[in-house]
Amino acid sequence: MGYLDNSVVTVDAILTKKGRELLARGDGSFKITQFALGDDEIDYTLYNPTHPSGSALYGEAIENMPLLEAFPDETQIMKYKLTTLPRGTSKLPVLDIGFSSISLKQGASVAVTPQTLNYLGSTSIFETEGYTATIADIRVLNTFTGVGVTTDEAEKLNTSTTIGTNVSKTVIGTSINLTATSVNTLFGSRTQLNTTLTVIGRGSGARITIPVTITKTN
């Protein structure tokens, strides 16, 4: 990891872990269909409307901030994606998924149905475009699927498989179903496996990350 030269306009694009996995298959399943923009490195408190040199330099400190090179760790970069909210929005949308953490015994299942607050008013708390959910280590789950969204993109993600390595998996839906692994070998000498689940509203950009714990019972 390093810093980019911000004296010139630079586009630094890399593949995510999932993208590299699909590319390695060599079966044509790797296709870039979308991208995201974020402002993780920006500290907006540095905007200075009292700058002695006038309005042209209010954002001087922000413009001179160092920018990180792209790297494929979703827990450390692109956590704050840029999004367009309806005009008149006075509060940032937040997600409520009904859990502060998820604890499952081997083979047990749970359904997560996110709600978006401060976004669609009192008429609806569910985003029609659904939600993306990412489990950081797919090995800890037997099944991980999204339901309720039937677009081509959602179908591809929801039916994709991994090669059994420590990679993340993303699905799309209005509800997310998880079933804990029944495989003992992953535990080794441990009695628990730990990972994280990240849910993002596809329209609002609101996100939440919670810990997931799988307890060995077999």
CORCORNOR-V591707 format. One record per helix or strand. SS is the DSSP state (alpha for helix, beta for strand). FROM is the first residue (numbers start at 0). LEN is the number of residues. Records with the same first field share a line. If there is no record, write none. Layout:
SS=FROM-LEN + FROM-LEN
This chain:
beta=2-2 + 37-1 + 66-2 + 80-1 + 93-3 + 100-5 + 108-4 + 114-3 + 130-5 + 140-7 + 168-5 + 174-6 + 191-10 + 206-9
alpha=16-9 + 43-3 + 54-3 + 59-4 + 137-3 + 151-8
